[in-house]
Amino acid sequence: MLTALVLLDHDFDPEATIVVSNAAARIAGTRAGLRAGESLRAADALTAMLVSSSNDACMALVEHLTSDVPAFAMLMNQRAAKLGMRASHFVQPCGLDAVGQQTTARDLLLLGEAALARAEIATRAGYASVRISTRAGREITLTSSNLLLGRTAGVVGLKSGYTNRAGKCLLVAARRGRHRVWLVLLDAPNRWWVATGLLDAAFSEADASSRAGQ
């Protein structure tokens, strides 16, 4: 999401043509199946990155802005500092494990709040599935990596992730009635069950507090 914020901050043109490099097509982790040499709209690449955590789309977008990954990481850290993410440091724009890269639950909450305030991110974060197409017309169906969407009441986003070092992680925003709940899970092997239980408990507590205050 921080990568998305940086991209949106730098004259993001949703109709720009993004060309997939060999490096982007072969990047580690989750991919949308983009092929080297293919091109697609920046808007569709952003959708792939945010909906299904597609690292190939992420790297293609980063390379469209700059071929200098350390320079992009510097932009990420500058943006993080503006958000007050004091305990975070970013090295790799697509969320892969990297020496020196770190964050905290508090900082991810700050990031989530900023991301959800951007319509370009909030809309995509709420898609359980979506279809994009390349400039040549090849269609790709994407499924959200956030399995709570459409299954747990009130969930509106935002992002799940996994790396060997960080484990299974989750940043969730949910709204039921007048209440909004944020949830951050780090290195949580049973994140979906845990998240559902914690969200239900949080909303029950919020409802009880509201009734007590009436």
VENVEN-V289112 format. One record per pair of residues at least 12 apart in sequence whose ideal C-beta (glycine too) atoms are under 7 Angstrom apart, sorted by the first residue. I is the first residue (numbers start at 1). J is the second residue. D is the distance in Angstrom with one decimal. If there is no record, write none. Layout:
# VENVEN-V289112
i:I j:J d:D
i:I j:J d:D
This chain:
# VENVEN-V289112
i:1 j:111 d:5.7
i:1 j:115 d:4.3
i:1 j:121 d:6.5
i:1 j:158 d:6.7
i:1 j:159 d:5.7
i:2 j:76 d:5.3
i:2 j:79 d:6.3
i:2 j:80 d:6.2
i:2 j:90 d:6.6
i:2 j:111 d:5.8
i:3 j:58 d:6.1
i:3 j:62 d:6.8
i:3 j:76 d:6.7
i:3 j:93 d:4.7
i:3 j:94 d:6.9
i:4 j:46 d:6.5
i:4 j:49 d:6.7
i:4 j:50 d:6.1
i:4 j:115 d:6.8
i:4 j:121 d:5.5
i:5 j:79 d:5.8
i:5 j:114 d:6.4
i:5 j:115 d:6.3
i:5 j:118 d:6.9
i:6 j:75 d:5.0
i:6 j:76 d:5.6
i:6 j:79 d:5.4
i:7 j:61 d:5.7
i:7 j:65 d:6.4
i:8 j:118 d:6.1
i:8 j:120 d:5.9
i:9 j:79 d:6.9
i:10 j:65 d:6.0
i:12 j:42 d:6.6
i:13 j:42 d:6.0
i:14 j:41 d:6.5
i:14 j:42 d:5.5
i:14 j:43 d:3.6
i:15 j:41 d:6.0
i:16 j:42 d:4.3
i:16 j:64 d:7.0
i:17 j:39 d:5.0
i:17 j:135 d:6.4
i:18 j:39 d:6.4
i:18 j:40 d:5.6
i:18 j:42 d:5.3
i:18 j:45 d:4.8
i:18 j:60 d:5.0
i:18 j:61 d:6.2
i:18 j:64 d:5.1
i:19 j:39 d:4.9
i:20 j:34 d:4.6
i:20 j:35 d:6.5
i:20 j:36 d:5.8
i:20 j:37 d:6.6
i:20 j:38 d:4.9
i:20 j:56 d:6.6
i:20 j:60 d:4.9
i:21 j:36 d:6.5
i:21 j:60 d:6.8
i:21 j:63 d:5.8
i:22 j:36 d:4.5
i:23 j:59 d:6.7
i:24 j:56 d:5.1
i:24 j:59 d:4.0
i:24 j:60 d:4.3
i:24 j:63 d:6.2
i:25 j:56 d:5.7
i:27 j:55 d:4.7
i:27 j:56 d:5.6
i:27 j:59 d:5.0
i:27 j:94 d:6.7
i:28 j:55 d:6.9
i:28 j:96 d:6.0
i:29 j:55 d:4.4
i:29 j:96 d:5.8
i:30 j:52 d:6.6
i:30 j:53 d:4.8
i:30 j:54 d:6.1
i:30 j:55 d:5.9
i:31 j:54 d:5.7
i:31 j:55 d:5.8
i:31 j:56 d:4.3
i:32 j:48 d:4.4
i:32 j:52 d:6.2
i:32 j:54 d:3.7
i:32 j:56 d:5.7
i:32 j:57 d:5.4
i:32 j:140 d:5.7
i:32 j:142 d:6.3
i:33 j:140 d:6.2
i:34 j:56 d:4.4
i:34 j:57 d:6.3
i:34 j:60 d:6.7
i:38 j:134 d:5.0
i:38 j:136 d:6.9
i:39 j:134 d:6.5
i:39 j:135 d:4.4
i:40 j:132 d:6.9
i:40 j:134 d:4.7
i:40 j:135 d:5.8
i:42 j:61 d:6.7
i:44 j:132 d:3.9
i:44 j:133 d:6.8
i:45 j:57 d:4.3
i:45 j:60 d:5.7
i:45 j:61 d:5.1
i:46 j:61 d:6.6
i:46 j:120 d:6.9
i:46 j:124 d:6.9
i:47 j:124 d:5.4
i:47 j:130 d:6.0
i:47 j:132 d:5.5
i:47 j:142 d:7.0
i:48 j:132 d:6.1
i:48 j:142 d:5.8
i:49 j:61 d:6.5
i:50 j:121 d:6.3
i:50 j:124 d:4.2
i:50 j:125 d:6.1
i:51 j:124 d:5.7
i:51 j:127 d:5.0
i:51 j:130 d:5.6
i:51 j:142 d:4.9
i:51 j:144 d:5.2
i:52 j:142 d:4.2
i:52 j:143 d:6.0
i:52 j:144 d:6.4
i:52 j:145 d:5.7
i:53 j:145 d:4.6
i:53 j:161 d:6.4
i:55 j:94 d:4.5
i:58 j:93 d:6.6
i:58 j:94 d:4.1
i:59 j:94 d:5.7
i:62 j:93 d:4.9
i:69 j:93 d:6.5
i:72 j:93 d:5.3
i:73 j:90 d:5.5
i:73 j:91 d:5.4
i:73 j:93 d:6.4
i:76 j:90 d:4.3
i:76 j:93 d:6.5
i:77 j:89 d:6.4
i:77 j:90 d:5.6
i:83 j:110 d:4.9
i:83 j:111 d:6.2
i:83 j:114 d:5.4
i:84 j:110 d:5.6
i:85 j:107 d:3.9
i:85 j:110 d:5.6
i:85 j:111 d:6.4
i:87 j:103 d:7.0
i:87 j:104 d:4.5
i:87 j:107 d:5.6
i:88 j:102 d:6.4
i:88 j:103 d:4.1
i:88 j:104 d:6.7
i:88 j:107 d:4.5
i:89 j:101 d:6.3
i:89 j:102 d:5.6
i:95 j:161 d:5.7
i:95 j:163 d:6.9
i:96 j:163 d:6.4
i:97 j:163 d:4.6
i:97 j:164 d:6.0
i:97 j:165 d:4.7
i:105 j:184 d:4.1
i:105 j:186 d:5.9
i:108 j:171 d:5.3
i:108 j:184 d:5.1
i:109 j:182 d:5.6
i:109 j:184 d:5.7
i:112 j:158 d:5.3
i:112 j:171 d:5.0
i:112 j:173 d:6.3
i:112 j:182 d:6.4
i:115 j:158 d:6.2
i:116 j:157 d:6.5
i:116 j:158 d:6.4
i:116 j:173 d:5.7
i:122 j:157 d:6.6
i:125 j:157 d:3.0
i:125 j:158 d:4.6
i:125 j:159 d:6.8
i:126 j:149 d:6.8
i:126 j:156 d:5.3
i:126 j:157 d:5.5
i:127 j:144 d:6.0
i:128 j:144 d:5.2
i:128 j:149 d:4.3
i:128 j:150 d:4.4
i:129 j:141 d:6.7
i:129 j:142 d:6.5
i:129 j:143 d:4.9
i:129 j:144 d:6.5
i:130 j:142 d:5.4
i:145 j:160 d:4.7
i:146 j:159 d:6.6
i:146 j:160 d:4.9
i:147 j:192 d:5.5
i:148 j:172 d:6.2
i:148 j:192 d:6.6
i:148 j:195 d:6.1
i:148 j:196 d:7.0
i:152 j:196 d:5.1
i:152 j:199 d:6.2
i:153 j:176 d:6.2
i:154 j:174 d:4.1
i:154 j:175 d:5.2
i:154 j:176 d:4.1
i:155 j:172 d:6.0
i:155 j:174 d:4.7
i:156 j:173 d:5.3
i:156 j:174 d:6.4
i:156 j:175 d:6.1
i:157 j:173 d:5.4
i:158 j:171 d:5.1
i:158 j:172 d:6.6
i:158 j:173 d:5.6
i:159 j:171 d:5.0
i:166 j:186 d:6.7
i:166 j:187 d:6.4
i:167 j:187 d:3.4
i:167 j:188 d:6.9
i:168 j:187 d:7.0
i:168 j:188 d:5.5
i:168 j:189 d:6.1
i:168 j:191 d:4.9
i:169 j:185 d:6.2
i:169 j:186 d:5.1
i:169 j:187 d:7.0
i:170 j:185 d:4.4
i:170 j:188 d:6.6
i:170 j:191 d:4.8
i:170 j:195 d:5.8
i:171 j:184 d:5.4
i:172 j:195 d:5.9
i:174 j:199 d:5.5
i:176 j:203 d:5.0
i:179 j:203 d:6.0
i:179 j:206 d:4.2
i:181 j:199 d:6.0
i:181 j:202 d:4.6
i:181 j:203 d:6.2
i:183 j:195 d:5.9
i:183 j:198 d:5.8
i:183 j:199 d:6.2
